[in-house]
Amino acid sequence: MFGPRITTVFASRWRALWFAGSILLFAFLSVPEAEAPADGNNATATADRGADGLTAKERERAQKAIAAFERAGSR
């Protein structure tokens, strides 16, 4: 198939280590970074949120989405 044959990869410990290292490096490089908060200041970001953990804009969007689901379900 793809890549080296298993018998040649594990012919020695060093080849097995290089193979395992290359797989780990590939996995590390292919995972995207986590998104950081837009403002970068968590204290300010949490102060804008209500008791439910949503900002006013997020709460309004959630209520609109729920209303749309309810309208779709009543048909």
N, CA, C and O of each residue as an XYZ file, in Angstrom:
300
protein
N       0.825     -1.190      0.000
C       0.000      0.000      0.000
C       0.866      1.249      0.000
O       1.669      1.457     -0.910
N       0.697      2.097      1.046
C       1.421      3.351      1.132
C       2.574      3.218      2.115
O       2.471      2.511      3.117
N       3.661      3.899      1.820
C       4.779      3.923      2.739
C       5.598      2.650      2.711
O       5.420      1.797      1.841
N       6.505      2.531      3.681
C       7.388      1.350      3.721
C       6.653      0.110      4.218
O       5.607      0.196      4.863
N       7.222     -1.023      3.904
C       6.638     -2.283      4.379
C       6.895     -2.424      5.869
O       7.901     -1.938      6.385
N       5.985     -3.089      6.551
C       6.091     -3.255      7.996
C       7.359     -4.024      8.368
O       7.981     -3.734      9.390
N       7.740     -4.993      7.554
C       8.942     -5.782      7.875
C      10.206     -4.929      7.804
O      11.159     -5.192      8.537
N      10.237     -3.914      6.940
C      11.420     -3.058      6.885
C      11.376     -1.980      7.951
O      12.422     -1.541      8.428
N      10.172     -1.542      8.337
C      10.064     -0.519      9.384
C      10.562     -1.055     10.712
O      11.297     -0.377     11.428
N      10.163     -2.266     11.036
C      10.517     -2.835     12.323
C      11.720     -3.785     12.234
O      11.863     -4.690     13.056
N      12.576     -3.574     11.240
C      13.788     -4.384     11.127
C      14.772     -4.037     12.229
O      15.555     -4.884     12.658
N      14.734     -2.779     12.691
C      15.578     -2.381     13.816
C      14.788     -1.427     14.706
O      13.764     -0.878     14.300
N      15.276     -1.247     15.904
C      14.592     -0.356     16.842
C      14.665      1.085     16.372
O      13.715      1.848     16.549
N      15.805      1.468     15.763
C      15.951      2.844     15.299
C      14.966      3.172     14.188
O      14.389      4.259     14.169
N      14.772      2.245     13.270
C      13.794      2.472     12.202
C      12.380      2.572     12.772
O      11.576      3.383     12.313
N      12.085      1.747     13.770
C      10.772      1.801     14.404
C      10.574      3.132     15.122
O       9.484      3.703     15.082
N      11.625      3.632     15.781
C      11.531      4.927     16.455
C      11.333      6.069     15.462
O      10.530      6.970     15.704
N      12.062      6.036     14.345
C      11.886      7.063     13.317
C      10.476      7.016     12.735
O       9.854      8.054     12.512
N       9.985      5.824     12.496
C       8.639      5.675     11.959
C       7.607      6.216     12.946
O       6.727      6.982     12.554
N       7.700      5.832     14.213
C       6.761      6.306     15.228
C       6.861      7.820     15.402
O       5.847      8.501     15.552
N       8.079      8.339     15.381
C       8.263      9.785     15.494
C       7.651     10.547     14.333
O       7.062     11.612     14.521
N       7.791     10.003     13.136
C       7.204     10.685     11.977
C       5.683     10.659     12.027
O       5.035     11.619     11.610
N       5.106      9.577     12.531
C       3.654      9.511     12.676
C       3.181     10.520     13.714
O       2.185     11.210     13.497
N       3.890     10.614     14.847
C       3.520     11.589     15.878
C       3.681     13.019     15.384
O       2.845     13.870     15.686
N       4.728     13.295     14.639
C       4.928     14.628     14.079
C       3.814     14.973     13.096
O       3.299     16.091     13.111
N       3.443     14.033     12.253
C       2.349     14.259     11.309
C       1.054     14.564     12.052
O       0.325     15.479     11.669
N       0.756     13.808     13.111
C      -0.461     14.041     13.886
C      -0.421     15.406     14.565
O      -1.432     16.108     14.603
N       0.736     15.786     15.100
C       0.879     17.076     15.772
C       0.672     18.236     14.802
O       0.029     19.229     15.144
N       1.210     18.111     13.610
C       1.112     19.186     12.631
C      -0.240     19.253     11.933
O      -0.585     20.288     11.363
N      -0.999     18.187     11.967
C      -2.271     18.188     11.251
C      -3.458     18.603     12.121
O      -4.555     18.799     11.597
N      -3.269     18.742     13.438
C      -4.350     19.179     14.321
C      -4.366     20.698     14.359
O      -3.331     21.310     14.624
N      -5.526     21.335     14.100
C      -5.564     22.800     14.098
C      -5.465     23.373     15.512
O      -5.731     22.689     16.501
N      -5.074     24.647     15.578
C      -4.970     25.331     16.857
C      -6.345     25.639     17.415
O      -7.305     25.800     16.661
N      -6.444     25.721     18.734
C      -7.697     26.115     19.377
C      -7.905     27.609     19.163
O      -6.945     28.378     19.107
N      -9.156     28.007     19.044
C      -9.450     29.420     18.839
C      -9.356     30.170     20.161
O      -9.866     29.712     21.183
N      -8.703     31.316     20.132
C      -8.562     32.156     21.318
C      -9.760     33.095     21.407
O     -10.393     33.369     20.387
N     -10.087     33.591     22.589
C     -11.174     34.568     22.701
C     -10.880     35.807     21.869
O      -9.722     36.189     21.701
N     -11.918     36.425     21.354
C     -11.750     37.562     20.448
C     -11.090     38.750     21.138
O     -10.223     39.398     20.552
N     -11.485     39.042     22.368
C     -10.921     40.208     23.033
C      -9.634     39.898     23.789
O      -8.875     40.811     24.113
N      -9.383     38.633     24.072
C      -8.158     38.244     24.729
C      -8.158     38.444     26.235
O      -7.199     38.057     26.902
N      -9.211     39.040     26.789
C      -9.282     39.285     28.228
C     -10.471     38.513     28.785
O     -11.620     38.894     28.560
N     -10.204     37.435     29.509
C     -11.281     36.587     30.016
C     -12.112     37.269     31.082
O     -13.308     36.994     31.179
N     -11.528     38.153     31.892
C     -12.292     38.824     32.941
C     -13.383     39.701     32.320
O     -14.508     39.737     32.817
N     -13.054     40.396     31.250
C     -14.050     41.220     30.570
C     -15.080     40.362     29.869
O     -16.266     40.692     29.866
N     -14.642     39.265     29.273
C     -15.555     38.393     28.538
C     -16.570     37.750     29.466
O     -17.729     37.598     29.080
N     -16.181     37.368     30.677
C     -17.126     36.745     31.601
C     -18.032     37.773     32.256
O     -19.143     37.436     32.666
N     -17.587     39.020     32.365
C     -18.425     40.054     32.968
C     -19.613     40.397     32.079
O     -20.659     40.802     32.586
N     -19.476     40.244     30.764
C     -20.553     40.565     29.831
C     -21.614     39.475     29.770
O     -22.671     39.679     29.173
N     -21.357     38.344     30.365
C     -22.269     37.212     30.275
C     -23.237     37.217     31.451
O     -22.908     37.653     32.555
N     -24.436     36.719     31.181
C     -25.442     36.637     32.226
C     -25.292     35.373     33.043
O     -24.278     34.680     32.963
N     -26.325     35.077     33.840
C     -26.301     33.895     34.697
C     -26.302     32.610     33.875
O     -25.808     31.581     34.334
N     -26.859     32.664     32.652
C     -26.905     31.477     31.808
C     -25.626     31.279     30.995
O     -25.506     30.292     30.268
N     -24.670     32.202     31.106
C     -23.401     32.070     30.404
C     -23.422     32.623     28.990
O     -22.470     32.428     28.235
N     -24.495     33.312     28.623
C     -24.620     33.861     27.276
C     -24.601     35.380     27.311
O     -25.066     35.995     28.270
N     -24.061     35.977     26.260
C     -24.166     37.420     26.109
C     -25.561     37.742     25.579
O     -26.307     36.841     25.196
N     -25.903     39.008     25.560
C     -27.233     39.412     25.092
C     -27.442     39.022     23.630
O     -28.524     38.578     23.245
N     -26.407     39.193     22.831
C     -26.509     38.850     21.408
C     -26.676     37.335     21.223
O     -27.484     36.896     20.405
N     -25.916     36.538     21.981
C     -26.028     35.083     21.887
C     -27.406     34.609     22.361
O     -27.993     33.698     21.776
N     -27.916     35.238     23.427
C     -29.231     34.869     23.945
C     -30.321     35.157     22.916
O     -31.235     34.354     22.731
N     -30.219     36.314     22.243
C     -31.202     36.680     21.210
C     -31.151     35.696     20.039
O     -32.195     35.290     19.529
N     -29.961     35.315     19.615
C     -29.830     34.357     18.515
C     -30.383     32.988     18.903
O     -31.015     32.314     18.090
N     -30.139     32.577     20.159
C     -30.662     31.292     20.622
C     -32.176     31.302     20.664
O     -32.812     30.318     20.286
N     -32.769     32.407     21.124
C     -34.224     32.500     21.180
C     -34.831     32.475     19.778
O     -35.889     31.880     19.573
N     -34.174     33.113     18.819
C     -34.659     33.074     17.441
C     -34.579     31.665     16.874
O     -35.486     31.226     16.167
N     -33.503     30.959     17.180
C     -33.352     29.588     16.688
C     -34.404     28.674     17.295
O     -34.974     27.835     16.597
N     -34.667     28.828     18.590
C     -35.696     28.012     19.247
C     -37.062     28.301     18.652
O     -37.842     27.379     18.412
N     -37.364     29.588     18.408
C     -38.647     29.953     17.808
C     -38.776     29.353     16.409
O     -39.860     28.914     16.025
N     -37.690     29.330     15.649
C     -37.740     28.753     14.302
C     -37.993     27.254     14.374
O     -38.754     26.723     13.565
N     -37.374     26.564     15.320
C     -37.618     25.135     15.491
C     -39.068     24.854     15.897
O     -39.680     23.893     15.431
N     -39.603     25.705     16.768
C     -40.987     25.518     17.200
C     -41.953     25.741     16.043
O     -42.933     25.010     15.902
N     -41.682     26.749     15.213
C     -42.534     27.000     14.042
C     -42.450     25.826     13.063
O     -43.463     25.421     12.493
N     -41.258     25.286     12.869
C     -41.085     24.168     11.937
C     -41.766     22.908     12.467
O     -42.277     22.110     11.682
N     -41.780     22.721     13.768
C     -42.396     21.536     14.355
C     -43.900     21.591     14.374
O     -44.549     20.548     14.460
N     -44.482     22.778     14.297
C     -45.945     22.907     14.355
C     -46.584     22.687     12.995
O     -47.810     22.617     12.907
N     -45.820     22.577     11.965
C     -46.385     22.387     10.620
C     -46.771     20.972     10.372
O     -47.261     20.646      9.291
